[in-house]
Amino acid sequence: MARVATKPFHAAAGWSRILAAAVVRRYRAHHTTPTASLTHPPHPYWRGLGLIAVTLLGAWLGLLIVGSVHASVGPMDTRMTLRPSFTGGTKINVSPLGALRLRSHDAPLRLDVDVNQLDQERASALVDHPERLQGQTFRNEIASDVRSGTFDLALRSAIAVVAGPLALGLAVYRRPRRALAAGGLALALLVASSATAFATWNPKSVLEPKFSGLLASAPSVVGNARSIATEFDVYQQELARLVTNVAKLYDTASTLPAYEPDPSTTRVLHVSDIHLNPAAWKIIGSLVEQYGIDVIIDTGDTMDHGTSAENGFLDPIPDLGAPYVWVRGNHDSLTTQEAMEKLGDRTRPGRKTGVHVLDSGVPVNVAGLRLAGWGDPQFTPDRSTEARGDEAEREDGRKLAGALRAQRAAGTPVDIAVAHNPELSRQTDGLAPLALAGHKHHRSDEVMRDGTRLKIEGSTGGGGLRAVEGDKPQKVQASVLYLDRDSDKLQAWDEITLGGLGLSTAEVARHLPEEVKPGAAPSPSPSER
């Protein structure tokens, strides 16, 4: 099951001689003279730095030469490798589909798992008989394969981390005592790193993966929100499911598997700050189809200057494939809002669509959700218009809060409060379980003091024309929110990030609220208090 990766051995050995010679020359240049090299020993400070350098370099070379093993995990042949890293975690490379990252631990060592190839016979048997996934035997087999591979890797890496500094210490110092000191220091660092990884080990990290490459466009690999929030045997079941889905991806080759959303989940696509970028409509339409979106919520700044000449930009909205809920931003004028309202209920054959404008706290019911919002009180498309500041936002936010209180008193509480500016949204704390906003052009998530979760979306248009103002183009961002169809509570969300202007990267990161993670006690929503 385990074979030593020997290809880099000769190259690493040659580099070790070159680096060792450089260390010796640097060491002697600072601490010796032609006439008094024996009478003036090196300063302990430099001696200690040299020992640390030899130890770290030797440990790195040891890991490079023998710090990997080949292991079979279910139907996949993998190569497991330990790499130095500032962030730790686990990275699974599924070539050519992309990569998956897990925050499995915090330590200066990262586990890399490369999926080299798939055993066609074992993979086909698994895809043809998916009921095996539900069996305890299969989950135990996967867990056993992972344990066996990681044990072999840990053993080889421990030997490599200690042997590397020993060998390099002998080459540099030519004294057994110094070499043993380098080996001892390496052993201490290994013990400390292992203890840190053990103390921070998080097997539930498989519930919140981050995908990049083609894997980012395959939400079936992520799984549905309800199942991952209620799994009991988290590590084994999710690992087995991941193996199965990767096998499916390989087996279908040219087509990615279809996403089958949980029927008890309402899927909301949160977009914001499109800023006249026509590419946003194609991205939104693709996400609606791929994720089976029930409703799109746009938190404003769809336009750039709010002129009537820009109104034609809105024409694709009725054909996006899902109801479109919109609130006015500070780059959207009342003319823009009137154009949105005129789109009305234009429908596409076979699709239930429609445009709903939120303003003045008047609630609407869409896709089983009760939504209310308030248009931005400021219209500041450029510097020629004077901004009224955050106080204007807070003032209208208090008006929206009053409307939400009235709805709750009438027995029809609002599920989601919608606004463009986060300062306006903050005034609704405690009056709705969820508040959505934009404006900042970068996403964030927080639970406010009275229990309302405020989600701020980045720019789905990549900043529009402003994308070229900085050193790097702004990224295109959107989020898929999964809400329980019965309680309308947030179960999970996927953060989708695409490369900005001129870039072609894709990433999907799954997140779960603390209260729905396995083992967590449920907490009441603000509307239930």
C-alpha positions as CSV (number, residue, x, y, z in Angstrom):
1,M,0.0,0.0,0.0
2,A,2.9,2.4,0.7
3,R,5.8,3.1,-1.7
4,V,8.5,5.7,-1.2
5,A,8.4,8.5,-3.7
6,T,12.1,8.5,-4.9
7,K,12.0,10.6,-8.0
8,P,13.2,13.8,-6.4
9,F,16.0,12.1,-4.4
10,H,18.9,12.9,-6.7
11,A,17.8,16.5,-7.3
12,A,17.2,17.0,-3.6
13,A,20.6,15.5,-2.7
14,G,22.3,17.8,-5.1
15,W,20.5,20.8,-3.7
16,S,21.4,19.7,-0.2
17,R,25.1,19.8,-1.0
18,I,24.9,23.2,-2.6
19,L,22.9,24.7,0.3
20,A,25.1,23.0,2.8
21,A,28.2,24.5,1.2
22,A,26.5,27.9,1.2
23,V,25.7,27.6,4.9
24,V,29.4,26.7,5.6
25,R,30.8,29.6,3.6
26,R,28.4,32.0,5.3
27,Y,29.2,30.6,8.7
28,R,33.0,30.8,8.2
29,A,32.9,34.2,6.6
30,H,31.3,35.7,9.8
31,H,33.2,33.8,12.4
32,T,36.7,33.1,11.2
33,T,39.8,35.1,10.0
34,P,42.8,33.8,8.2
35,T,45.0,34.0,11.3
36,A,42.7,33.5,14.2
37,S,40.0,31.0,13.3
38,L,40.6,28.9,16.3
39,T,41.0,31.6,18.9
40,H,37.7,33.4,18.2
41,P,34.8,31.0,18.3
42,P,31.5,32.0,16.7
43,H,29.0,34.0,18.8
44,P,26.3,31.8,20.3
45,Y,23.7,33.9,18.5
46,W,25.0,33.0,15.1
47,R,25.6,29.4,16.2
48,G,22.0,29.1,17.2
49,L,20.7,30.6,14.0
50,G,22.9,28.3,12.0
51,L,21.6,25.3,13.9
52,I,18.0,26.3,13.3
53,A,18.7,26.9,9.6
54,V,20.3,23.4,9.3
55,T,17.4,21.8,11.2
56,L,14.6,23.4,9.1
57,L,16.4,22.9,5.8
58,G,17.2,19.2,6.7
59,A,13.6,18.6,7.7
60,W,12.3,20.1,4.5
61,L,14.7,18.0,2.4
62,G,13.7,14.9,4.4
63,L,10.0,15.5,3.7
64,L,10.8,16.2,0.0
65,I,12.7,12.9,-0.4
66,V,10.6,10.4,1.6
67,G,7.7,12.3,3.0
68,S,5.0,10.8,0.9
69,V,3.2,7.5,0.5
70,H,0.9,5.9,-2.1
71,A,-2.4,4.6,-0.7
72,S,-5.7,3.2,-2.0
73,V,-8.8,5.0,-0.6
74,G,-11.9,3.2,-1.8
75,P,-11.8,3.2,-5.6
76,M,-9.1,5.9,-5.8
77,D,-5.3,5.5,-5.8
78,T,-3.8,8.5,-4.0
79,R,-0.5,10.0,-2.9
80,M,-0.4,11.5,0.5
81,T,2.3,14.1,1.3
82,L,3.2,16.3,4.3
83,R,4.3,19.8,3.4
84,P,5.5,22.8,5.5
85,S,2.7,25.4,5.7
86,F,1.8,28.5,7.7
87,T,-1.9,27.7,7.7
88,G,-2.0,23.9,8.0
89,G,-5.2,22.1,6.9
90,T,-5.8,19.5,4.2
91,K,-5.7,20.0,0.4
92,I,-7.2,17.3,-1.9
93,N,-6.1,17.6,-5.5
94,V,-8.6,15.9,-7.9
95,S,-6.8,16.4,-11.2
96,P,-8.0,17.6,-13.7
97,L,-11.2,18.7,-11.9
98,G,-9.7,21.1,-9.3
99,A,-9.0,21.1,-5.6
100,L,-10.8,20.8,-2.3
101,R,-9.4,22.5,0.9
102,L,-10.4,21.6,4.5
103,R,-9.5,23.5,7.7
104,S,-8.8,20.2,9.4
105,H,-6.1,21.4,11.7
106,D,-3.9,24.4,12.6
107,A,-0.2,23.5,12.5
108,P,2.9,24.2,10.4
109,L,2.2,21.1,8.4
110,R,-0.3,20.6,5.6
111,L,-1.6,17.3,4.3
112,D,-1.8,17.1,0.5
113,V,-3.7,14.3,-1.0
114,D,-3.4,13.8,-4.8
115,V,-5.9,11.6,-6.5
116,N,-3.7,10.0,-9.1
117,Q,-6.1,7.6,-10.8
118,L,-9.3,5.7,-10.4
119,D,-9.7,2.0,-10.5
120,Q,-12.4,1.7,-13.2
121,E,-13.8,-1.6,-12.0
122,R,-14.2,-0.5,-8.4
123,A,-15.5,3.0,-9.3
124,S,-18.1,1.6,-11.7
125,A,-19.3,-0.9,-9.2
126,L,-19.8,1.9,-6.6
127,V,-21.7,4.1,-9.1
128,D,-23.9,1.3,-10.2
129,H,-24.7,0.3,-6.7
130,P,-25.0,3.5,-4.7
131,E,-26.8,1.7,-1.9
132,R,-23.4,0.5,-0.7
133,L,-22.8,4.1,0.5
134,Q,-25.5,3.6,3.1
135,G,-23.8,0.5,4.5
136,Q,-21.6,0.6,7.6
137,T,-19.1,-1.8,6.0
138,F,-18.3,0.7,3.2
139,R,-17.8,3.6,5.6
140,N,-15.5,1.4,7.7
141,E,-13.5,0.5,4.7
142,I,-13.0,4.1,3.7
143,A,-12.0,5.1,7.3
144,S,-9.6,2.1,7.5
145,D,-8.0,3.1,4.2
146,V,-7.5,6.6,5.4
147,R,-6.1,5.5,8.8
148,S,-3.7,3.1,7.2
149,G,-2.4,5.7,4.7
150,T,-2.0,8.5,7.3
151,F,-0.3,6.1,9.7
152,D,2.3,5.1,7.1
153,L,2.7,8.8,6.1
154,A,3.2,9.8,9.8
155,L,5.8,7.1,10.4
156,R,7.8,7.9,7.2
157,S,7.5,11.7,7.8
158,A,8.7,11.4,11.4
159,I,11.8,9.4,10.3
160,A,12.4,11.9,7.4
161,V,12.1,15.0,9.7
162,V,14.7,13.6,12.1
163,A,17.0,11.9,9.6
164,G,17.2,14.9,7.3
165,P,18.7,17.3,9.9
166,L,21.0,14.6,11.1
167,A,22.4,14.0,7.7
168,L,22.7,17.7,6.8
169,G,24.2,18.4,10.2
170,L,27.0,15.9,9.6
171,A,27.6,17.4,6.1
172,V,27.7,21.0,7.5
173,Y,29.4,20.6,10.9
174,R,31.2,17.3,10.5
175,R,30.7,16.8,14.2
176,P,28.3,14.1,15.5
177,R,27.4,16.2,18.5
178,R,26.2,19.1,16.4
179,A,24.4,16.7,14.1
180,L,22.6,15.1,17.1
181,A,21.6,18.6,18.3
182,A,20.0,19.3,14.9
183,G,18.2,16.0,15.0
184,G,17.0,16.6,18.6
185,L,15.7,20.0,17.7
186,A,13.9,18.5,14.7
187,L,12.3,15.9,16.9
188,A,11.2,18.6,19.4
189,L,9.6,20.6,16.5
190,L,7.9,17.5,15.2
191,V,6.4,16.7,18.6
192,A,5.2,20.3,19.0
193,S,3.7,20.4,15.5
194,S,2.0,17.0,16.1
195,A,0.6,18.2,19.4
196,T,-0.7,21.4,17.8
197,A,-2.4,19.4,15.0
198,F,-3.9,17.0,17.5
199,A,-5.2,19.7,19.7
200,T,-6.8,21.6,16.8
201,W,-8.0,18.6,14.8
202,N,-11.4,19.2,13.4
203,P,-13.0,16.2,11.7
204,K,-16.2,18.3,11.0
205,S,-14.2,20.4,8.6
206,V,-15.6,18.1,5.8
207,L,-18.9,19.9,6.4
208,E,-17.4,23.3,5.3
209,P,-15.1,22.6,2.3
210,K,-13.8,25.1,-0.1
211,F,-13.7,24.0,-3.8
212,S,-11.8,25.5,-6.7
213,G,-11.5,24.6,-10.4
214,L,-14.2,22.6,-12.1
215,L,-15.2,21.2,-8.7
216,A,-16.6,24.6,-7.9
217,S,-19.2,24.1,-10.6
218,A,-20.3,20.7,-9.2
219,P,-22.6,21.5,-6.2
220,S,-23.5,17.8,-5.9
221,V,-20.0,17.2,-4.4
222,V,-20.9,19.6,-1.6
223,G,-24.2,17.9,-0.8
224,N,-27.5,19.3,0.4
225,A,-27.8,21.5,3.4
226,R,-30.3,19.5,5.4
227,S,-28.3,16.2,5.3
228,I,-24.9,17.7,6.3
229,A,-26.6,19.6,9.2
230,T,-28.1,16.4,10.7
231,E,-25.4,13.7,10.1
232,F,-24.4,11.9,13.2
233,D,-21.3,10.0,12.2
234,V,-19.9,13.1,10.5
235,Y,-16.4,12.1,9.5
236,Q,-16.9,8.6,8.1
237,Q,-20.2,9.3,6.3
238,E,-19.1,12.6,4.7
239,L,-15.7,11.1,3.7
240,A,-17.5,8.1,2.1
241,R,-19.9,10.5,0.3
242,L,-17.0,12.6,-1.0
243,V,-15.2,9.5,-2.3
244,T,-18.4,8.4,-4.1
245,N,-19.0,11.7,-5.7
246,V,-15.5,12.0,-7.0
247,A,-15.9,8.5,-8.4
248,K,-19.0,9.7,-10.2
249,L,-17.2,12.7,-11.6
250,Y,-14.5,10.5,-13.1
251,D,-17.0,8.0,-14.3
252,T,-19.1,10.5,-16.2
253,A,-15.9,12.2,-17.6
254,S,-17.3,15.0,-19.7
255,T,-20.5,15.7,-17.8
256,L,-20.8,16.8,-14.2
257,P,-23.5,15.2,-12.0
258,A,-26.8,17.1,-11.6
259,Y,-27.5,18.7,-8.2
260,E,-30.5,17.2,-6.5
261,P,-31.6,19.7,-3.8
262,D,-33.4,18.6,-0.7
263,P,-37.1,19.1,-1.3
264,S,-37.5,20.6,2.2
265,T,-35.0,23.4,1.4
266,T,-35.7,26.8,-0.1
267,R,-32.7,28.1,-2.1
268,V,-32.1,31.8,-2.3
269,L,-29.5,33.4,-4.5
270,H,-28.1,36.6,-3.0
271,V,-26.5,39.1,-5.5
272,S,-25.6,42.7,-5.2
273,D,-23.7,45.6,-6.8
274,I,-23.9,44.5,-10.4
275,H,-23.0,48.0,-11.6
276,L,-24.0,47.5,-15.3
277,N,-21.8,44.4,-15.9
278,P,-23.8,42.4,-18.5
279,A,-21.7,39.3,-17.7
280,A,-23.6,39.2,-14.3
281,W,-26.8,38.1,-16.0
282,K,-25.2,35.0,-17.5
283,I,-23.6,34.1,-14.2
284,I,-26.9,34.5,-12.4
285,G,-28.8,32.5,-15.0
286,S,-26.2,29.7,-14.7
287,L,-26.4,29.6,-10.9
288,V,-30.2,29.6,-11.0
289,E,-30.3,26.6,-13.3
290,Q,-27.4,24.7,-11.6
291,Y,-28.6,25.2,-8.0
292,G,-32.3,25.1,-8.6
293,I,-32.8,28.6,-7.2
294,D,-36.3,29.5,-5.9
295,V,-35.8,33.2,-5.6
296,I,-33.1,35.8,-6.4
297,I,-32.6,38.7,-4.0
298,D,-30.6,41.7,-5.3
299,T,-29.5,44.2,-2.7
300,G,-29.1,47.1,-5.1
301,D,-26.6,49.1,-7.1
302,T,-27.7,47.3,-10.3
303,M,-27.0,50.5,-12.2
304,D,-24.1,52.9,-12.2
305,H,-25.6,56.4,-12.6
306,G,-29.3,55.6,-12.5
307,T,-30.1,57.3,-15.8
308,S,-33.0,56.3,-18.1
309,A,-30.5,55.4,-20.8
310,E,-29.4,52.5,-18.6
311,N,-32.9,51.0,-18.2
312,G,-32.4,48.7,-21.1
313,F,-29.8,46.8,-19.1
314,L,-32.6,45.4,-16.9
315,D,-34.3,43.6,-19.8
316,P,-32.8,40.1,-19.1
317,I,-34.2,39.9,-15.6
318,P,-37.6,38.3,-16.3
319,D,-35.8,35.5,-18.2
320,L,-33.4,34.5,-15.4
321,G,-35.6,31.6,-14.4
322,A,-36.6,32.6,-10.9
323,P,-38.5,35.4,-9.2
324,Y,-36.3,38.5,-8.8
325,V,-36.6,40.6,-5.6
326,W,-34.9,44.0,-5.7
327,V,-34.2,46.9,-3.5
328,R,-32.8,50.3,-4.5
329,G,-29.1,51.1,-3.9
330,N,-27.3,54.5,-3.8
331,H,-26.4,54.1,-7.6
332,D,-30.0,53.3,-8.5
333,S,-32.4,56.3,-9.0
334,L,-36.2,56.5,-8.6
335,T,-36.2,56.2,-12.4
336,T,-34.4,52.9,-12.1
337,Q,-37.0,51.8,-9.6
338,E,-39.9,52.7,-11.9
339,A,-38.2,50.7,-14.7
340,M,-38.0,47.7,-12.4
341,E,-41.6,48.0,-11.5
342,K,-42.6,48.2,-15.2
343,L,-40.9,44.8,-15.8
344,G,-43.9,43.5,-13.8
345,D,-44.7,39.8,-14.2
346,R,-43.2,39.1,-17.6
347,T,-42.9,35.3,-17.7
348,R,-40.9,32.8,-19.6
349,P,-42.7,29.7,-20.8
350,G,-42.4,26.9,-18.2
351,R,-40.8,29.2,-15.6
352,K,-42.4,30.9,-12.7
353,T,-40.8,34.4,-12.7
354,G,-41.6,37.9,-11.7
355,V,-40.0,41.1,-10.5
356,H,-40.7,42.4,-6.9
357,V,-39.5,45.8,-5.8
358,L,-39.1,46.2,-2.0
359,D,-39.5,49.7,-0.5
360,S,-41.0,51.4,2.5
361,G,-41.2,48.2,4.5
362,V,-44.2,46.8,2.5
363,P,-43.8,43.0,2.7
364,V,-44.1,40.6,-0.2
365,N,-44.5,36.8,-0.2
366,V,-42.2,35.0,-2.6
367,A,-41.2,31.3,-2.7
368,G,-42.8,30.7,0.7
369,L,-40.7,33.5,2.2
370,R,-42.0,36.8,3.7
371,L,-39.6,39.7,2.6
372,A,-39.6,43.4,3.4
373,G,-37.1,46.1,2.6
374,W,-36.4,49.8,2.2
375,G,-34.8,51.6,-0.7
376,D,-31.6,53.5,-0.1
377,P,-32.3,57.1,1.1
378,Q,-29.2,58.4,-0.7
379,F,-28.6,58.7,-4.4
380,T,-24.8,59.3,-4.9
381,P,-23.8,58.0,-8.3
382,D,-20.8,60.2,-8.5
383,R,-18.9,62.8,-6.5
384,S,-21.1,65.6,-7.8
385,T,-23.8,64.4,-5.5
386,E,-23.4,65.2,-1.8
387,A,-23.8,62.2,0.5
388,R,-26.0,62.5,3.6
389,G,-24.0,59.9,5.5
390,D,-24.8,57.0,7.8
391,E,-27.3,58.9,9.9
392,A,-29.6,59.1,6.9
393,E,-29.3,55.3,6.6
394,R,-30.0,54.7,10.3
395,E,-33.0,57.0,10.2
396,D,-34.6,55.0,7.4
397,G,-33.5,51.8,9.1
398,R,-35.5,52.7,12.1
399,K,-38.5,53.2,9.9
400,L,-38.0,49.7,8.4
401,A,-37.7,48.4,11.9
402,G,-41.1,49.9,12.8
403,A,-42.7,48.2,9.8
404,L,-41.2,44.9,10.9
405,R,-42.6,45.3,14.4
406,A,-46.0,46.0,13.0
407,Q,-45.8,42.8,10.9
408,R,-44.8,40.8,13.9
409,A,-47.5,42.3,16.1
410,A,-50.0,41.3,13.4
411,G,-48.8,37.7,13.5
412,T,-47.1,37.8,10.1
413,P,-43.4,38.2,11.0
414,V,-40.9,38.9,8.2
415,D,-38.3,36.2,7.4
416,I,-35.7,38.4,5.6
417,A,-35.1,42.1,5.9
418,V,-33.5,43.5,2.7
419,A,-31.6,46.8,2.2
420,H,-28.6,48.0,0.3
421,N,-26.5,49.8,3.0
422,P,-25.5,47.6,6.0
423,E,-26.1,50.6,8.3
424,L,-29.8,50.6,7.4
425,S,-30.0,46.8,7.8
426,R,-28.4,46.9,11.3
427,Q,-31.5,48.7,12.6
428,T,-33.6,45.6,12.0
429,D,-31.6,43.5,14.6
430,G,-33.9,41.3,16.6
431,L,-36.9,41.8,14.2
432,A,-36.1,39.2,11.5
433,P,-33.9,36.0,11.6
434,L,-31.9,37.2,8.5
435,A,-30.9,40.6,7.1
436,L,-29.3,41.0,3.6
437,A,-27.2,44.0,2.4
438,G,-24.5,44.9,-0.1
439,H,-22.7,48.2,-0.8
440,K,-19.3,47.3,0.6
441,H,-18.1,45.2,-2.4
442,H,-16.8,42.5,-0.1
443,R,-18.8,39.9,1.7
444,S,-19.0,39.4,5.4
445,D,-21.2,37.6,7.9
446,E,-22.1,38.4,11.5
447,V,-24.7,37.6,14.1
448,M,-25.8,40.9,15.6
449,R,-26.4,41.5,19.3
450,D,-30.1,40.7,19.3
451,G,-29.7,37.5,17.2
452,T,-30.3,38.7,13.6
453,R,-27.7,37.3,11.1
454,L,-26.5,40.1,8.8
455,K,-25.0,38.9,5.5
456,I,-23.3,41.4,3.3
457,E,-22.7,40.3,-0.3
458,G,-19.7,41.3,-2.5
459,S,-20.1,42.7,-6.0
460,T,-21.7,40.2,-8.4
461,G,-20.7,42.5,-11.2
462,G,-17.0,42.5,-10.1
463,G,-17.3,46.2,-9.4
464,G,-18.5,47.0,-12.9
465,L,-16.4,49.8,-14.5
466,R,-14.7,50.2,-11.1
467,A,-13.1,46.8,-11.6
468,V,-10.0,48.4,-13.2
469,E,-9.4,51.1,-10.6
470,G,-7.3,48.9,-8.3
471,D,-4.1,46.9,-8.8
472,K,-6.2,43.7,-9.2
473,P,-9.7,43.3,-10.6
474,Q,-12.5,42.8,-8.1
475,K,-13.8,39.3,-7.8
476,V,-17.3,38.3,-8.8
477,Q,-19.2,37.2,-5.7
478,A,-22.7,35.7,-5.0
479,S,-24.1,33.4,-2.3
480,V,-26.6,30.5,-2.3
481,L,-28.6,30.5,0.9
482,Y,-30.4,27.3,2.0
483,L,-33.4,27.8,4.2
484,D,-35.6,25.2,5.8
485,R,-38.9,25.2,3.9
486,D,-40.9,24.6,7.1
487,S,-39.3,27.0,9.6
488,D,-37.5,29.4,7.1
489,K,-34.4,29.2,9.2
490,L,-31.0,29.4,7.5
491,Q,-29.4,25.9,7.3
492,A,-26.3,26.6,5.3
493,W,-24.8,28.8,2.6
494,D,-22.4,28.5,-0.3
495,E,-20.1,31.4,-1.1
496,I,-19.4,31.5,-4.8
497,T,-16.3,33.5,-5.9
498,L,-15.2,33.9,-9.6
499,G,-12.2,35.6,-10.9
500,G,-12.7,39.2,-11.9
501,L,-11.9,40.9,-15.3
502,G,-9.5,38.8,-17.3
503,L,-9.4,36.0,-14.8
504,S,-11.0,32.5,-15.0
505,T,-10.9,31.1,-11.4
506,A,-13.8,29.6,-9.5
507,E,-14.3,28.7,-5.9
508,V,-17.2,27.5,-3.8
509,A,-17.0,27.5,0.0
510,R,-19.7,25.8,2.2
511,H,-20.6,27.3,5.6
512,L,-23.0,26.3,8.4
513,P,-24.4,28.4,11.2
514,E,-23.1,27.3,14.5
515,E,-26.6,26.4,15.7
516,V,-27.2,23.8,13.0
517,K,-23.8,22.0,13.1
518,P,-24.0,18.5,14.4
519,G,-24.2,18.4,18.2
520,A,-25.2,22.0,18.6
521,A,-28.2,23.0,20.6
522,P,-30.8,24.8,18.4
523,S,-31.3,28.5,19.2
524,P,-34.6,30.4,18.8
525,S,-34.8,32.9,15.9
526,P,-35.3,36.6,16.6
527,S,-38.9,36.4,15.3
528,E,-39.7,33.7,18.0
529,R,-38.5,35.8,21.0
